């Protein structure tokens, strides 16, 4: 079947051919996605309640239009990433039922009994299992796809399999380049523009450090990344956590995933300065966010080292001092990527509702400047922090 984009009715007809539902099922389909790139449909049997999700790639960036074309093969790359993540972190990603190369789609488990984590954080929800689950996901996917564990020939074949140049280019531009100058793609809160023009875009030292990490992103094929790991790519409840949307997966610097995750949590932390919740509630939720950042990185580090000590195969892994060198670089690089995603989400092409939900533009501007200033300090002084607790202590001393 030649490629064509689906609609709710054709999505239902497609699912009927898969024998997932009984032949007499009364199926209903609807579009449920609100993402920047793809079509997402939920197909449900009205009798049994059984359901699934179809995700189909479009041949362009949906939030921009046909002027920004994209390779349809990204859907199969995402399916391949799901298959691998299910093996390495079982129970922490959706189950994959089917993939279709011609239609550039995948069929997967419906997780609508869970909520996307980002809206939950806007409601001050707490997720007691999040740090345990995400640290396992990151430690397993980043260690067991690296040269520390994999046969070098198999690893290089994996690098080739997960070549993802078009979506990598989005990251290279939107995170690593565009926010540091007056790029036409940037979406700027009008009251913020004078600060950007008079202050931020003149910070050449900051742009230099970001450029160094752009080069790392371009050249360090260290581990298979999720590539877009933030609270909008995580379904969660008090008991369950599921990471989804790995369409940006590729081999890159291992610090990128924890950096994106921590940066997004810190954006939420700072965003409460622009909201009208009672101070005691804000302080309580900020304490939770600080504890979450501490726990998720500490557990990630511990589990990564445990994987290393148990399963590392590369002869270099046993060299005295090498593990300490590797983990220190991973930590420092995590802070750099956290800073870069914080900056990107302020005035790049795609923002966070955490901040954009602040309706008053002046109040939003004040929060945006605080995020930019905090991100700059994390980037410029990243080498001075000894532990994640030092980082969160610094954040809390500046803003609480």
GIRA-V199759 format. One record per residue. N is the residue number from 0. RES is the residue in three letters. PHI is phi in radians with two decimals (NA if undefined). PSI is psi in whole degrees, 0 to 359 (none if undefined). D_LAST is the distance of its C-alpha to the last C-alpha in Angstrom with 1 decimal. Layout:
[[N & RES & PHI & PSI & D_LAST] [N & RES & PHI & PSI & D_LAST]]
This chain:
[[0 & UNK & NA & 126 & 56.5] [1 & UNK & -1.19 & 154 & 55.3] [2 & UNK & -1.08 & 136 & 51.7] [3 & UNK & -2.69 & 145 & 50.8] [4 & UNK & -1.30 & 142 & 47.5] [5 & UNK & -1.52 & 163 & 47.4] [6 & UNK & -2.22 & 176 & 46.8] [7 & UNK & -0.93 & 320 & 46.2] [8 & UNK & -1.24 & 314 & 50.0] [9 & UNK & -1.21 & 334 & 50.9] [10 & UNK & -1.15 & 319 & 48.0] [11 & UNK & -1.08 & 315 & 49.6] [12 & UNK & -1.09 & 322 & 53.0] [13 & UNK & -1.12 & 316 & 51.6] [14 & UNK & -1.13 & 328 & 50.1] [15 & UNK & -1.06 & 334 & 53.5] [16 & UNK & -1.42 & 355 & 55.0] [17 & UNK & -1.69 & 351 & 52.7] [18 & UNK & 1.05 & 30 & 54.0] [19 & UNK & -1.39 & 324 & 50.5] [20 & UNK & -1.85 & 157 & 51.4] [21 & UNK & -1.04 & 155 & 54.8] [22 & UNK & -1.11 & 333 & 57.4] [23 & UNK & -1.69 & 14 & 57.4] [24 & UNK & -1.12 & 143 & 53.7] [25 & UNK & -1.69 & 100 & 52.6] [26 & UNK & -1.67 & 143 & 49.9] [27 & UNK & -2.28 & 136 & 47.4] [28 & UNK & -2.17 & 147 & 45.2] [29 & UNK & -2.68 & 152 & 42.4] [30 & UNK & -1.42 & 131 & 40.0] [31 & UNK & -2.13 & 353 & 36.4] [32 & UNK & -1.41 & 147 & 34.8] [33 & UNK & -2.30 & 28 & 32.5] [34 & UNK & -1.42 & 181 & 32.0] [35 & UNK & -1.56 & 347 & 32.8] [36 & UNK & -2.19 & 330 & 35.8] [37 & UNK & -2.28 & 169 & 37.8] [38 & UNK & -1.70 & 137 & 39.6] [39 & UNK & -2.34 & 127 & 38.6] [40 & UNK & -2.14 & 143 & 40.8] [41 & UNK & -1.87 & 126 & 40.7] [42 & UNK & -1.99 & 125 & 44.3] [43 & UNK & -2.26 & 141 & 44.8] [44 & UNK & -1.51 & 114 & 48.0] [45 & UNK & -1.15 & 339 & 48.1] [46 & UNK & -1.42 & 309 & 50.3] [47 & UNK & -1.63 & 340 & 48.5] [48 & UNK & 1.44 & 355 & 44.9] [49 & UNK & -1.13 & 142 & 45.0] [50 & UNK & -2.62 & 166 & 43.1] [51 & UNK & -2.63 & 173 & 42.1] [52 & UNK & -2.11 & 135 & 40.4] [53 & UNK & -1.91 & 129 & 42.1] [54 & UNK & -2.08 & 122 & 40.1] [55 & UNK & -2.12 & 132 & 42.2] [56 & UNK & -1.28 & 141 & 41.6] [57 & UNK & -1.73 & 155 & 42.5] [58 & UNK & -1.42 & 22 & 44.3] [59 & UNK & -2.81 & 168 & 41.6] [60 & UNK & -1.30 & 116 & 37.9] [61 & UNK & -1.08 & 321 & 37.6] [62 & UNK & -1.33 & 351 & 34.9] [63 & UNK & -1.93 & 313 & 37.0] [64 & UNK & 2.07 & 187 & 40.6] [65 & UNK & -1.19 & 349 & 43.7] [66 & UNK & -1.22 & 347 & 43.2] [67 & UNK & -2.13 & 85 & 40.9] [68 & UNK & -1.25 & 154 & 43.1] [69 & UNK & -2.41 & 151 & 42.0] [70 & UNK & -1.26 & 130 & 44.1] [71 & UNK & -1.20 & 342 & 44.7] [72 & UNK & -1.12 & 349 & 44.9] [73 & UNK & -1.10 & 334 & 41.2] [74 & UNK & -1.14 & 320 & 41.7] [75 & UNK & -1.28 & 324 & 43.9] [76 & UNK & -1.07 & 319 & 41.5] [77 & UNK & -1.11 & 318 & 38.8] [78 & UNK & -1.07 & 318 & 41.3] [79 & UNK & -1.09 & 322 & 42.1] [80 & UNK & -1.15 & 318 & 38.4] [81 & UNK & -1.03 & 316 & 38.2] [82 & UNK & -1.04 & 316 & 41.3] [83 & UNK & -1.21 & 316 & 40.0] [84 & UNK & -1.12 & 326 & 36.6] [85 & UNK & -1.11 & 328 & 38.4] [86 & UNK & -1.32 & 320 & 40.3] [87 & UNK & -1.49 & 331 & 37.5] [88 & UNK & -2.39 & 63 & 34.8] [89 & UNK & -1.03 & 139 & 36.9] [90 & UNK & 1.51 & 353 & 35.3] [91 & UNK & -1.90 & 3 & 32.2] [92 & UNK & -2.39 & 161 & 33.7] [93 & UNK & -1.12 & 150 & 36.0] [94 & UNK & -1.28 & 137 & 39.7] [95 & UNK & -1.68 & 126 & 41.8] [96 & UNK & -1.72 & 328 & 45.1] [97 & UNK & -2.89 & 148 & 46.8] [98 & UNK & -2.38 & 147 & 46.6] [99 & UNK & -2.33 & 108 & 48.9] [100 & UNK & -1.20 & 322 & 49.3] [101 & UNK & -1.16 & 320 & 51.6] [102 & UNK & -1.63 & 359 & 49.2] [103 & UNK & 0.94 & 54 & 46.1] [104 & UNK & -2.46 & 161 & 44.5] [105 & UNK & -2.31 & 151 & 43.2] [106 & UNK & -2.04 & 127 & 43.4] [107 & UNK & -2.49 & 175 & 40.8] [108 & UNK & -1.03 & 138 & 39.4] [109 & UNK & -1.49 & 123 & 37.9] [110 & UNK & -1.97 & 27 & 34.4] [111 & UNK & -1.23 & 353 & 33.8] [112 & UNK & -1.27 & 347 & 33.4] [113 & UNK & -1.81 & 167 & 30.0] [114 & UNK & -1.93 & 150 & 27.2] [115 & UNK & -1.14 & 138 & 25.7] [116 & UNK & -1.17 & 323 & 22.2] [117 & UNK & -1.01 & 308 & 20.5] [118 & UNK & -1.02 & 327 & 21.5] [119 & UNK & -1.10 & 319 & 20.5] [120 & UNK & -1.18 & 332 & 16.9] [121 & UNK & -1.19 & 335 & 17.0] [122 & UNK & -1.68 & 12 & 18.2] [123 & UNK & 1.09 & 32 & 15.5] [124 & UNK & -1.30 & 149 & 18.4] [125 & UNK & -2.01 & 146 & 18.1] [126 & UNK & -2.21 & 92 & 20.7] [127 & UNK & -1.13 & 337 & 21.7] [128 & UNK & -1.70 & 356 & 24.4] [129 & UNK & -1.01 & 310 & 22.6] [130 & UNK & -1.13 & 319 & 21.7] [131 & UNK & -1.08 & 314 & 25.2] [132 & UNK & -1.25 & 313 & 26.9] [133 & UNK & -1.21 & 327 & 25.2] [134 & UNK & -1.14 & 322 & 25.6] [135 & UNK & -1.15 & 314 & 29.2] [136 & UNK & -0.98 & 309 & 29.7] [137 & UNK & -1.20 & 315 & 28.4] [138 & UNK & -1.08 & 319 & 30.1] [139 & UNK & -1.34 & 315 & 33.4] [140 & UNK & -1.23 & 326 & 33.7] [141 & UNK & -1.43 & 326 & 32.6] [142 & UNK & -1.33 & 310 & 34.7] [143 & UNK & -1.35 & 358 & 37.9] [144 & UNK & -1.90 & 10 & 38.3] [145 & UNK & -1.76 & 170 & 38.1] [146 & UNK & -1.17 & 343 & 40.9] [147 & UNK & -1.09 & 329 & 39.8] [148 & UNK & -1.99 & 319 & 41.4] [149 & UNK & -1.38 & 151 & 43.5] [150 & UNK & -1.03 & 134 & 47.1] [151 & UNK & -1.05 & 326 & 46.9] [152 & UNK & -1.25 & 319 & 49.4] [153 & UNK & -1.15 & 322 & 47.6] [154 & UNK & -1.14 & 317 & 44.3] [155 & UNK & -1.15 & 326 & 45.7] [156 & UNK & -1.14 & 325 & 47.3] [157 & UNK & -1.18 & 320 & 43.9] [158 & UNK & -0.99 & 316 & 42.5] [159 & UNK & -1.14 & 317 & 45.4] [160 & UNK & -1.07 & 326 & 45.0] [161 & UNK & -1.84 & 26 & 41.4] [162 & UNK & -1.08 & 128 & 41.9] [163 & UNK & -2.46 & 59 & 39.8] [164 & UNK & -1.10 & 323 & 40.3] [165 & UNK & -1.24 & 317 & 39.5] [166 & UNK & -1.29 & 329 & 36.1] [167 & UNK & -1.08 & 322 & 35.3] [168 & UNK & -1.10 & 325 & 36.2] [169 & UNK & -1.05 & 313 & 33.6] [170 & UNK & -1.11 & 315 & 30.9] [171 & UNK & -0.99 & 320 & 32.4] [172 & UNK & -1.39 & 306 & 32.3] [173 & UNK & -1.29 & 329 & 29.2] [174 & UNK & -1.73 & 318 & 26.8] [175 & UNK & -1.67 & 342 & 28.6] [176 & UNK & -2.21 & 301 & 30.4] [177 & UNK & -0.96 & 319 & 29.9] [178 & UNK & -1.16 & 347 & 26.4] [179 & UNK & -1.67 & 6 & 27.4] [180 & UNK & -2.69 & 175 & 30.1] [181 & UNK & -1.43 & 70 & 31.3] [182 & UNK & -1.35 & 139 & 32.6] [183 & UNK & -1.14 & 340 & 34.3] [184 & UNK & -1.33 & 338 & 32.7] [185 & UNK & -1.04 & 143 & 29.2] [186 & UNK & -1.96 & 112 & 27.8] [187 & UNK & -2.05 & 126 & 26.0] [188 & UNK & -1.04 & 120 & 24.2] [189 & UNK & -0.88 & 316 & 26.5] [190 & UNK & -1.17 & 343 & 24.1] [191 & UNK & -1.40 & 336 & 22.6] [192 & UNK & -0.97 & 315 & 26.0] [193 & UNK & -1.01 & 321 & 26.4] [194 & UNK & -1.11 & 317 & 23.3] [195 & UNK & -1.07 & 314 & 24.7] [196 & UNK & -1.24 & 320 & 28.1] [197 & UNK & -1.57 & 337 & 27.4] [198 & UNK & -2.20 & 295 & 24.6] [199 & UNK & -1.14 & 313 & 23.6] [200 & UNK & -1.26 & 357 & 27.2] [201 & UNK & -1.71 & 2 & 28.3] [202 & UNK & -1.46 & 79 & 26.1] [203 & UNK & -1.14 & 325 & 29.1] [204 & UNK & -1.13 & 320 & 27.7] [205 & UNK & -1.15 & 317 & 25.0] [206 & UNK & -1.12 & 325 & 27.7] [207 & UNK & -1.08 & 315 & 29.9] [208 & UNK & -1.13 & 319 & 27.4] [209 & UNK & -1.10 & 324 & 27.0] [210 & UNK & -1.15 & 325 & 30.8] [211 & UNK & -1.08 & 320 & 31.2] [212 & UNK & -1.41 & 336 & 29.2] [213 & UNK & -1.10 & 318 & 31.3] [214 & UNK & -1.12 & 321 & 34.3] [215 & UNK & -1.08 & 317 & 32.9] [216 & UNK & -1.07 & 323 & 32.5] [217 & UNK & -1.28 & 331 & 36.0] [218 & UNK & -2.11 & 342 & 37.7] [219 & UNK & -1.68 & 93 & 36.1] [220 & UNK & -1.50 & 70 & 37.6] [221 & UNK & -1.50 & 310 & 35.9] [222 & UNK & -2.54 & 162 & 35.2] [223 & UNK & -1.35 & 117 & 35.5] [224 & UNK & -1.59 & 152 & 32.2] [225 & UNK & -1.14 & 315 & 31.1] [226 & UNK & 1.62 & 347 & 30.1] [227 & UNK & -2.67 & 50 & 27.7] [228 & UNK & -1.54 & 102 & 25.4] [229 & UNK & -2.60 & 178 & 22.4] [230 & UNK & -1.21 & 346 & 21.3] [231 & UNK & -1.46 & 354 & 24.0] [232 & UNK & -1.97 & 24 & 26.6] [233 & UNK & -2.37 & 124 & 25.9] [234 & UNK & -1.54 & 139 & 27.4] [235 & UNK & -2.67 & 154 & 25.8] [236 & UNK & -2.46 & 189 & 26.1] [237 & UNK & -1.16 & 335 & 25.3] [238 & UNK & -1.95 & 333 & 28.4] [239 & UNK & -2.06 & 152 & 29.1] [240 & UNK & -2.49 & 129 & 27.7] [241 & UNK & -2.33 & 125 & 29.9] [242 & UNK & -1.60 & 131 & 29.3] [243 & UNK & -2.31 & 184 & 31.4] [244 & UNK & 1.01 & 54 & 32.3] [245 & UNK & -1.53 & 34 & 33.3] [246 & UNK & -1.23 & 345 & 35.4] [247 & UNK & -1.56 & 9 & 33.7] [248 & UNK & -1.01 & 137 & 34.8] [249 & UNK & -2.96 & 172 & 36.5] [250 & UNK & -1.50 & 119 & 36.8] [251 & UNK & -2.66 & 192 & 34.1] [252 & UNK & -1.16 & 129 & 31.6] [253 & UNK & -1.04 & 334 & 30.2] [254 & UNK & -1.24 & 347 & 26.7] [255 & UNK & -1.10 & 314 & 26.5] [256 & UNK & -1.12 & 306 & 25.9] [257 & UNK & -1.09 & 329 & 23.0] [258 & UNK & -1.12 & 313 & 21.5] [259 & UNK & -1.07 & 318 & 21.7] [260 & UNK & -1.11 & 311 & 20.3] [261 & UNK & -1.16 & 319 & 17.2] [262 & UNK & -1.03 & 319 & 16.8] [263 & UNK & -1.20 & 324 & 16.9] [264 & UNK & -1.14 & 323 & 14.4] [265 & UNK & -1.24 & 327 & 11.9] [266 & UNK & -1.03 & 313 & 13.1] [267 & UNK & -1.07 & 318 & 12.4] [268 & UNK & -0.97 & 311 & 8.7] [269 & UNK & -1.28 & 329 & 8.4] [270 & UNK & -1.05 & 336 & 11.0] [271 & UNK & -1.17 & 345 & 9.4] [272 & UNK & -1.09 & 338 & 8.7] [273 & UNK & -1.80 & 14 & 12.5] [274 & UNK & -2.13 & 161 & 13.3] [275 & UNK & -1.79 & 25 & 14.5] [276 & UNK & -1.24 & 154 & 13.5] [277 & UNK & -1.00 & 143 & 12.9] [278 & UNK & -1.01 & 322 & 9.5] [279 & UNK & -1.13 & 325 & 10.6] [280 & UNK & -1.22 & 319 & 11.5] [281 & UNK & -1.10 & 315 & 8.4] [282 & UNK & -1.09 & 319 & 6.6] [283 & UNK & -1.11 & 316 & 10.0] [284 & UNK & -1.25 & 325 & 10.3] [285 & UNK & -1.13 & 323 & 7.3] [286 & UNK & -1.05 & 319 & 8.9] [287 & UNK & -1.08 & 315 & 12.0] [288 & UNK & -1.12 & 319 & 11.4] [289 & UNK & -1.08 & 315 & 10.4] [290 & UNK & -1.09 & 322 & 13.6] [291 & UNK & -1.13 & 314 & 15.5] [292 & UNK & -1.05 & 314 & 15.1] [293 & UNK & -1.03 & 312 & 16.1] [294 & UNK & -1.21 & 316 & 18.9] [295 & UNK & -1.15 & 321 & 20.3] [296 & UNK & -1.33 & 319 & 20.8] [297 & UNK & -1.07 & 314 & 21.9] [298 & UNK & -1.15 & 319 & 24.4] [299 & UNK & -0.98 & 311 & 25.5] [300 & UNK & -1.06 & 315 & 26.3] [301 & UNK & -1.08 & 317 & 28.1] [302 & UNK & -1.25 & 323 & 30.1] [303 & UNK & -1.09 & 315 & 31.0] [304 & UNK & -1.14 & 322 & 32.4] [305 & UNK & -1.11 & 318 & 34.2] [306 & UNK & -1.06 & 316 & 35.8] [307 & UNK & -1.02 & 308 & 36.8] [308 & UNK & -1.12 & 332 & 38.3] [309 & UNK & -1.56 & 321 & 40.2] [310 & UNK & -2.23 & 0 & 41.3] [311 & UNK & -1.06 & 137 & 41.1] [312 & UNK & -2.00 & 331 & 44.5] [313 & UNK & -1.16 & 137 & 44.4] [314 & UNK & -1.08 & 329 & 46.0] [315 & UNK & -1.10 & 332 & 43.3] [316 & UNK & -1.08 & 338 & 40.7] [317 & UNK & -1.68 & 1 & 42.5] [318 & UNK & -1.19 & 132 & 42.5] [319 & UNK & -0.99 & 128 & 41.0] [320 & UNK & 1.57 & 346 & 37.5] [321 & UNK & -1.22 & 320 & 37.4] [322 & UNK & -1.07 & 317 & 34.9] [323 & UNK & -1.09 & 319 & 32.5] [324 & UNK & -1.08 & 314 & 33.0] [325 & UNK & -1.10 & 312 & 32.5] [326 & UNK & -1.21 & 325 & 29.3] [327 & UNK & -1.15 & 316 & 27.7] [328 & UNK & -1.11 & 320 & 28.7] [329 & UNK & -1.04 & 318 & 27.4] [330 & UNK & -1.17 & 311 & 23.9] [331 & UNK & -1.09 & 318 & 23.8] [332 & UNK & -1.16 & 326 & 25.2] [333 & UNK & -1.04 & 317 & 22.6] [334 & UNK & -1.12 & 321 & 19.9] [335 & UNK & -1.11 & 313 & 22.2] [336 & UNK & -1.20 & 328 & 22.8] [337 & UNK & -1.06 & 316 & 19.2] [338 & UNK & -1.09 & 318 & 18.7] [339 & UNK & -1.17 & 323 & 21.8] [340 & UNK & -1.28 & 329 & 21.1] [341 & UNK & -1.07 & 316 & 17.7] [342 & UNK & -1.13 & 313 & 19.9] [343 & UNK & -1.02 & 321 & 22.7] [344 & UNK & -1.32 & 351 & 20.8] [345 & UNK & -1.41 & 312 & 19.8] [346 & UNK & -2.49 & 18 & 23.4] [347 & UNK & -1.40 & 196 & 25.8] [348 & UNK & -1.23 & 321 & 28.4] [349 & UNK & -2.08 & 124 & 26.3] [350 & UNK & -1.78 & 181 & 22.8] [351 & UNK & -1.85 & 136 & 20.3] [352 & UNK & -1.13 & 339 & 20.4] [353 & UNK & -0.88 & 318 & 16.6] [354 & UNK & -1.76 & 317 & 16.6] [355 & UNK & -1.12 & 341 & 20.2] [356 & UNK & -1.27 & 351 & 19.9] [357 & UNK & -1.36 & 107 & 18.2] [358 & UNK & -1.22 & 320 & 21.5] [359 & UNK & -1.22 & 118 & 21.0] [360 & UNK & -1.13 & 327 & 21.6] [361 & UNK & -1.22 & 316 & 20.0] [362 & UNK & -1.11 & 321 & 16.6] [363 & UNK & -1.10 & 318 & 17.1] [364 & UNK & -1.02 & 316 & 18.1] [365 & UNK & -1.07 & 318 & 15.0] [366 & UNK & -1.15 & 318 & 12.9] [367 & UNK & -1.06 & 320 & 15.7] [368 & UNK & -1.14 & 320 & 15.7] [369 & UNK & -1.09 & 319 & 12.1] [370 & UNK & -1.10 & 314 & 13.2] [371 & UNK & -1.09 & 319 & 16.4] [372 & UNK & -1.19 & 320 & 15.0] [373 & UNK & -1.14 & 317 & 12.8] [374 & UNK & -1.09 & 319 & 16.0] [375 & UNK & -1.06 & 316 & 18.2] [376 & UNK & -1.14 & 320 & 16.6] [377 & UNK & -1.09 & 319 & 16.8] [378 & UNK & -1.19 & 310 & 20.3] [379 & UNK & -1.26 & 332 & 21.5] [380 & UNK & -1.98 & 21 & 20.3] [381 & UNK & -1.01 & 327 & 20.7] [382 & UNK & -1.27 & 347 & 23.6] [383 & UNK & -1.55 & 347 & 21.6] [384 & UNK & -1.50 & 130 & 19.5] [385 & UNK & -1.52 & 327 & 21.5] [386 & UNK & -2.53 & 170 & 19.8] [387 & UNK & -1.14 & 332 & 17.3] [388 & UNK & -1.16 & 326 & 15.4] [389 & UNK & -1.14 & 323 & 15.3] [390 & UNK & -1.14 & 309 & 13.9] [391 & UNK & -1.20 & 329 & 11.0] [392 & UNK & -1.10 & 320 & 10.5] [393 & UNK & -1.10 & 314 & 10.6] [394 & UNK & -1.07 & 313 & 8.1] [395 & UNK & -1.15 & 325 & 5.5] [396 & UNK & -1.17 & 330 & 6.9] [397 & UNK & -1.43 & 319 & 6.9] [398 & UNK & -2.42 & 117 & 3.8] [399 & UNK & -2.73 & none & 0.0]]
